[in-house]
Amino acid sequence: MSKPLHSQSIPKGDQNILAQKLFKRINPDRWPVPLKDLPNETVLVGGTVRDGLLGKLNIKPDLDLIIPKQATELAKELAKKQEGNFIILDSTRDIARVIIKGWSIDLASQIGNNLEDDLYRRDFRINAIALTLHEQPKLIDPTGGLKDLLGNTLVAINEKNLLLDPLRLIRGLRLMAEHNLTLDKQTKEWIHKNNKLLKQAAPERICAEIEKMVHGKYADKILPLIQELELLEHWQETTRNINKKDFYNERTKTFSEHERKIALPLARLTNILSDKGLQELRFSKRQQERCKKLRYWKQKNKGNAFKSLNEKERLKLHQELEKDLPALIIEFSLTEQTRWLERWRNQQDPLFHPSSPIDGNTLQDCIGVPQGPLLGELISRLNLENAFGRLENQEDAIRWARYWWEHKQTLL
């Protein structure tokens, strides 16, 4: 990640230099659409400007462009010329998207009499900074977004703008989770006052914001605030207090970065939304199932790292949470975390990565077990014996399976 362009303060006269540095960083020569194909009055706005100033640009950042008029028509032309995909996002407001070679480019017609009018209609001041793209690049910042970036503060432009699209109520919290921002007092009051309006936003859009939020580097600081603002109350099982101790960044010091990426988002998501809430917000079936299983096993933990489970229960735990185990053990003691992680990292561990030592075809060919429930039962028993180290090799497993089948035959 490159260093931020700003220091602790940027004198007003230095904004031209800052604009030039930002222009160089975003490097329009890399874009799939050349600047010559865009109107001279085109400006870049939104997240790419913000993230460029913060030194957090992706390799292919999403581009939000404002043009004077006929944005949909231009988007259609660009998609055809560059062999990309064309999507109308909002026909009333004349907003369209072009997908070209992995780049997402949104084009919108300017709202109001001039660019400043348009910027004043946006959600937060840090998202209302524009960069001109033709001739000498300039930063256009009528609302004070640069000041907010320097002060790490999230400030809504006004209450009315938040209500125009209630999704903005939670988008602000998502930005805080990603960029370690502090919420302005007045903005906080507006969000709390209007929190019930979030239900008016499309579930899929809320889902997308929450997914980004739980992956945010600073999510642990933000999730208790979401509880305080009662933003997700409608999608929670019951109203309850969420404290920082409920979240886990500080409790994953024994985890690798890869293990944190598995554990933290899933643990946070399970904590802040109920199973019903996940369904109502249209999370994927897979994500719903992951959260449901994690929630179930967390409730089974009696504070002793599952030592009270019998063998069948312990095997079932590892079968259901094999890939997501780091999310389960966050609340363990450091000693237990270390022990479980060492075993989980070992792909050959028969309990933490359970599997049958013999497949069904072999059991049918070598022992004559027919396809059906008995074959499934035998595989389950072999899995259990293997998981707890009672089978040394495949020959041992075949002998055990043959004995089990012969014994079973006498009972039929």
N, C-alpha and C positions, 0 to 999 in steps of 0.2 A: 504494500500500500504506500502510495506516495505521500509526502508530507503535505499538510494543509497549506494553502496559499497565504492564509492570513496569519498575522502575529496577534499579540494581545490587543492591538489597536491599529486601525487603518485610517490615517488622515484623509480627509475628504478629497484632497488634491491627488491622492494616490490611486483613486478608483480607476483611472484610465490605465495605469500600469497593471492593476489587478485584473482588469478586463482583458488586457493583452495576454497575460499569463494564463487566464482561464481559457481564452480562445485557443491558445497553443495546446493546453492540456486536453481539451475536448477534441481537438484536431479534426475539423470537418472534412479534411481530405480523406479520412478513413471511412466516412459515411457512405452508405450504398447509394445515396442520392446526392449528386454534386450540387454545390451552392448555386451554380448557374441555372439550375432548373427550378430554383425557388425565387419568388418575388423579392425585389430589393428590400422591401419593408419587413421581411420575415425576421422574427426574433425567436430565440430559444428561451423557454421558461421552465419552471417547475423543478422536479427532482434532479435533473442532470446539472442544472446550474448550481443548485444547493450542494449536491454531492461533489461536484467539481471544486467548489470553494472549500469544502471540507477535506478534500483529498481522498474521496471514497468512490471514485468512478469505477464502474464495472468495465470490462473489456468492450462489451456492446451495450452501452447504457440505453435505456428507453428515452426516445427523443420526443419532447413536446414542443411543437412549433405553432406560433400564432402568425397567421397571414391576414392581409386586409380583408379578403372576401373569397367566396367560392372555394372553401377548403375541401369540400367533398369532391368537387370536380377535379381539383388538382391532385388529390389523393388517388383518384381513379386513373388519371393520366400517368402518374408516377408508377403505380402498380403495373400498368400495361407496359410501360417503357422498360421497367427494370425486371419484368417477369415475376412480380411479387403478388401477394394476396391483398385484397381490398375488403375492408369491413367498415360499414357505417356504424358508428357508435351512438350518435345522437343526431337524427335528421333535423330536429327542430332547431338545435343550436349549431348545426352545420359542423359536426366533428366526425372525422373518419380516421381510420388506422390503416397503415400499410405495413405489411410484414415482408421484408426483403432480406434474404440470406441471414436469417437469425436476428435481424434488427427489427425493433418495433418502433414505428414512427407515427405519432398522432399529429394530425393537422386540424386546427380549429380556426374558424373565422373570428376576427377581432370583435369583441362585444363592447358597445359604447362608442363614443365619438373619437376616442384615441386610445393609445396603448395604456396610458395610466388608468383610464376608466376600466379597462379590462383587468389590469392587475389588482385594482381595488375590489374586484368582485371575487377574488380567490379566497382560499380558506385561511391559511396562516401566512404571516409576513415572510417567513423564511422560504415559502413557496411562491412568493410574488416578486421575485427578482428576475429580470429579463436580461438577456445578452443579445445585442445586435450582431448580425453575422456578415454584413456587407460593409466594404470600406473599412474605416477604423472601428474596431469593436468597442462597444460601450456597455456599461452596466446601467440598467434602468431600475431604480429602487425607490419608488415613491412612498412605500409604507414603512421602511426601516428594517427590512429583512437582514441586511448586513450587520446592523447593530445587534440584532437578536442572535445571529450566528456567533458573533464575537462574545456575547454574553451567555451563550448556551441556553437560550430561553425560547420557549414556544409561546407565541402570542397570536391569537386569532385576530383577523382584521376587524371583524365586528360580529355581533351575535347573529344578525340577519344572514350573513354569508354561511354560517354553520347550519342554519335551518334550511337553507336552499337545498342542501344535500346532507341529510342527517348522518350519512356514513362518515362525514368529517369529524363527528364527535369521537369516534374511535380511531380514526386515522391519525389524529393528533397524538394519541397515546402510543400508537405504533411508531410514529416518528421519534418519540421520546425513548422508546425501547431500543431503537436502532442507533440513536445519536447522543444519548446521555444528556437530554435537555431537561430543564426545569420548567414546570408549568406556571405560566403567568397567573396571578391571583384572579384577575377578572375573567380570564379565559376558563379557569377552573370553575368559577361560579356559573358561567354560561353552560358549560358541559353538564354540570350537576343538575342545573335547573331544567334542562331539556333532554335528560337522559332517556326518558320514555320514548322519544321520537326515533331512537335508533331502530326500533322495530319496523319503521317504515322503509328502511333500506332493504334492498334485495338480499336474501340470505346468503347467496353465493358471494356477494361483495363483502359482507361482514366476515364470512369464512376466510376469504383471501387476506383480509387485514389481520385477523387473529393469527393465522398461520405465520405471517411475517413477524408479528409481534412476539410470539413465543420463541422464535428463532433469534430475536434481537439480543445483542450482546449485553444490554442493560435491562433486560426484561424483569429480572428479579426486583429491581427498584420500582417498576411500573405496575406490576400486577396487584400489589396491595392498594395502589391508588385507584385502579379500576374498581376494586371492591368498594372503596370509599365513595366513589362517584356513582356506584350502583348501575354501571353501564350494562353489565351482563346479567343482572339479577333475573331477568326473564328466562334465561337459558341455564340457570343453575338449579340444582336439586332443591336446596334450601338456602336461605340467607345465612351466611356465616362469615366470620372474620377471617381474612387472609393476612397473615403476618409475613414478614420477610423470612422468618424461619421455615415457612412452608415451601420456600423456593431454595434453589439448591446450588447456585454457582459456587458458594463457599464450601460446599460439602462434596465437591468433586475433585479435590486436589490429587487424589490417587488415580484419577481417570486420565486417559490419553485424550487428545483433542477429538479424535474420531469417536471415542466413547461418550464424550460430552455432547457431541452433536446428535448422538442417538438418544441419550438420556434426558437432557434438559428440556427440549421442546415437548417431548411426550409427557414428561412428568408435569410440566406446567399446564399443558392443555387438559390433562386428566383432572387437575386440581381446580381449574377455573370453570369448566363446563360439565354439565351432567351428560349422561348417555342420551337422554331425550334432547338436550340442547344441541349436542353434536349432530343429531339426526335432523333437527329443525333447521340448522344452519347449513345443511347439505354438505357436511364433511364427507369425504370418500368412505365407502364401505370398509375399506382396509383401515383407514384411520379410526373409524368408529370401533372396529373390532380390537385394534391395538389398545385403545383407551379402556374399553370394557374389560379386557383381560387384565390390564395393569391394575385397574381399580379393584377388581375381584381379589387379586392376590395381595394387594396392599392391605386390604381389610382382613385377610387371613393371617397376616403377620402379627404375632403376639409380643413383639419386641425382643424376640430371641433368635432372630435370623432364621426362622422357620424350623427350628430344631424340634418342634412338637409335631411336625407333619410325619405321617407314616410314609412308607416307601412309594406306594402308589400315588399319593398326593404330591410327593416331592418330584417324582418323575413327570407327572402331569404339569407341574409348575414349569419345569424346564422344557417340556414340549411346547407349551403355549407361549412362553416368553423367551425362547432360545435367542432370537435376534434382538429382543428389547430388554434383556436382563439388566443392563446398566441403569435403566430408569427405575427398576424395582429396588435396587440396593443403595440408592442415594442416602436413605435414612439409616443405614447400618452404621455401626461403629467403624472406626478406621481399620481396626484389626479384621473385622468380618468383611469389610469392603475389599481389602487387600487379598484375603483368602479366596473370596468368590471370583474376583477379577482374574486372579492367576489361573483358576480353573477354567473360567469362561474363555480366556485368551488361548487356551490349549484346545485346538480344534479336534484333537483326538480324545478328549475327555468324554467318556461314554455317558456320563450323567448330564453334564452341561450341554452336550451336543448329542442327544440320544438318537439312536437308530437301531434297527434290528440287525444282528450279525448275519442273518440269512434272509434272502428275499423270498417272496411267495412262490415264485416259479421253482426255485430250488427245493423248497419244502414239498411242493407237489410232485416233483420229479424223483427226489431221493427218498421221500418218506410216504408219499401217496396221499397226502392230506388233500381232500377235494376243495375246490373253490367254494367259499361260503363263510358263514359266521365262525366256524371252528378254526378255519385258517386265520382269520383276523384275530381270534382269541390267542392262538398260538404265537403269532407275531408279537402281540402285546406282551405276552409272558416272556418271550425271548428278549424283548426290549428291556423289560424290568430286570431280568437276570443279568443282562449285559451291563446295564447302567450302574448296578451296584457291585460289579467286579466278580460275579460268580461264574463267568464264562471266560476261559483263557484264550480260546481261539475258535476258528470255525468248526473244526472237528469236534471240539467239546460242545459247541452249540448244536451240532447235528445229533450227537449222542443224547443230549438233553431233550431235544425236540422229539426224537424217536421214542424215548422213554415216556415223555408226556403223552404222545399220541397213542402209544400202546396202552397206557393206563386209562386214557380217555375212552378207548374202544371198549374196555371191559365195563365201563359205566353206561354205555349206550344201549 
